[in-house]
Amino acid sequence: MQTNHTGYDDAPKLGSRIAARAVDVAILAAFDVGLGQLMGFGLDWLALAALAVLVYFAGCDAAFGATPGKRLFGLRVLGPGGGRPTVRQAVIRESFTLLGAVPFAGPVLALTAWVWIVLTIRSHPSGQGKHDILAGGTRLIRVRRGDLANGLVLSGILTSAFLVQSSLDAGQRARIDQSVDLLVPSAPVVLDVGGTRHLIHELHITNMRPHPLSVERLQVTTPASSASLVDLREATLRGAMARVGAPRDAPDPQVIGPGQRAVAYFWIPLRETAPTTVAHRVGIGVPGTPSTTPIVVDSAPVAVLPAEPIALDPPLAGGPWIAIYDPELMGGHRTTIYTIDGRARIPGRFAVDWIRAPSSPDAPKTDGFDHTRNGLGDPVLAVADARVAQVVDDMPDLSAGALRPDAPVPLEEASGNYVVLDLGGGRFAFYEHLRRGSITVTTGQRVRVGQVLAQLGSSGSTSMGAHLHFHVADTIATLASEGLPFVFRSVEHRGAYRSRAALLAGESWVATSGANQSVRRFEHPAPLAVLQFRVPGGQNVPAGRHRSASGPDRRGTADRR
C-alpha cells in the first residue's frame, strides 16, 4: 500500500468517496436546475449541464487538487509525480464523472448511475480505477481521517433529496394544466381622463375545465419590463369582474363555472410612460381542493391601440353640465355587453350621460337635480363637421315627472330618438334620448360644427329622466358597435360631485379653485365632473396633434397633457 504526502497510508474508504460525490452533485444540481429554469429543460440545457459537470470536476482537480466535496471529506487527487494532475489528466479522469449528469434525466436513471459508481469504487479499493489508469496514473488519496459513518449518512440524505427534487422537476416539466382561455376582444386604449392617462380594456376569461375555477389574482403587466400596472386580489378583484349573463349583484363573480365566461374590466391610471403592449397573468384556484398553489396562466402580449382619440367640440352649450358615468359600475355603460349579429361588443365603453347641474354649488335645491328638467329642451349640437348617417324621431318622451318608462323598453327602442353623425375614418357620433319632433336634420345632410341637431329629451330607455346620451363608436349600429375613445378640444372644469350617490341625493357639487378650475384641453371628462361649455363661435379652437373630426389641427403650448 502506498504512502501519501501527509503520512497516512490507508486508501480512501467507500463511505467518504460516495459522500464527497454526493456533495459535489448537490452543488451541480442547484446550478443546473437554476440554469434550466432560466433557459428551459431542453437539449441545449442538457449539453450545458454536461459541460458544467466536466468543467466543475476537472477544473477543481487541476486547479486545487480536489473538488469542494472531496475537500470536505479529506480527499485529494494526485498526479503521477505526487502533485496536482494536469488539465489533460483531470479532463480524462473526470470525463467518467459525466455519468453524474444522468440523474437529471429522472430517478430511475439516477439510481442506475449511482449503482455503477459504487460498484466501480468498490472494485478498486486502492483508490485507482480504470479512469485513473487512462489519465496516466492519477490516484485518489485520503489526507486526513474522516468519520465514514457520518459520510454515509450525509451521502444518503443528499442523494435522496436530489433524487426527489429531480423527480419533482421532471413532473413539473411534464405537467400541463387545462385551465382558462384568455381573450382581449378589443385593443387596449390609452386615454387622458380628467388630466390623468388611463389604460382601458377588457379581458374575457372562459373556463374550459369540467369543474368550477376561481380567479385568485389578476395582473396587467408590461412585457418589456415585467412591471405590474395593476395587481388585483380579493375585494378589488371581485369589484373589477362580472360573469357573463349573471345578475349584476351576483356574489363571487371571480368563480367561473364549467364553460362559463367572466369579464375583467380595466380602467387603470398610469403613473409612467404609456405601454405599447400589455400582457395578463391570471392566478387560478380550484374550489373544494386542498391545494393552495394557484395555476398561473400567462396571456400573449397585446398591442395597445396606437391611434390618438378623436378630438371633438362639446355636444351642448353653456352649462354647467354634469358628466355622468362610472367606469366601475356593473351594468353601467362601460360594463354592458351586447351580443348582436354573433359578436359581443360594448358600444358605450366611453359613453357619457349629460344633465344640467345647479348654476353653483350653493344654489337652492329647486335649481338642483330635477329629472323633470335636467336640461330638457336644450339644443344639442354637432361636435364636428360631418354627414348625418341616421335619424330616428318616432319615440315618445317620458310623461312629466317620470324617471323611467312604465314598462320595459325592447332593445330596438332603447336609444329612443337619436341622430348618428358620420365623422369619417370609421367613427360615428351617437346622440340618444332626443326630444320627439325636435330633430332638425335629415339622413345624408352635411352639418357644421356647432349646428343645432335636436333638443335634449327623455325618449327610449332611461332611468334618470331627461338627459343626453353621447358616445362614439365604430359602426352606424346603436348596439352592434364597439365604443371608441374621444376627447373634447376645450372645456372649462368647474368642479365635481363627490359620488353618484351624492348626485342622486341632491347634494351640492364641490367647486374647484385655483389652477384646477381652468380650461381643460384634449381630455375625456372625468366621472361626475361639472363642466362649462363654450357657446359655438365664441372661442377659437386650440391647436393640437389629436385627430380632428373637422380636419387636421395642431396643438399649441396652451395644451395641458
Beta strands, then each sheet from edge to edge (+ up, - down):
strand 1: 75-78
strand 2: 139-142
strand 3: 180-183
strand 4: 189-193
strand 5: 196-207
strand 6: 213-222
strand 7: 227-233
strand 8: 241-243
strand 9: 255-256
strand 10: 261-269
strand 11: 277-285
strand 12: 295-298
strand 13: 302-303
strand 14: 310-312
strand 15: 318-324
strand 16: 338-340
strand 17: 343-345
strand 18: 352-356
strand 19: 379-381
strand 20: 386-392
strand 21: 417-424
strand 22: 427-434
strand 23: 446-447
strand 24: 452-455
strand 25: 468-473
strand 26: 483-484
strand 27: 486-488
strand 28: 491-496
strand 29: 510-511
strand 30: 519-520
strand 31: 529-533
strand 32: 547-548
sheet 1: 1+ 2-
sheet 2: 3+ 5- 4+
sheet 3: 3+ 5- 10+ 8-
sheet 4: 7+ 6- 9+
sheet 5: 7+ 6- 11+ 12-
sheet 6: 7+ 6- 11+ 13-
sheet 7: 27+ 14+ 32+
sheet 8: 23+ 20- 21+ 22- 25+ 18- 15+ 31- 28+ 29-
sheet 9: 23+ 20- 21+ 22- 25+ 18- 15+ 31- 28+ 30-
sheet 10: 16+ 17-
sheet 11: 19+ 24-
sheet 12: 23+ 20- 21+ 22- 25+ 26-
end
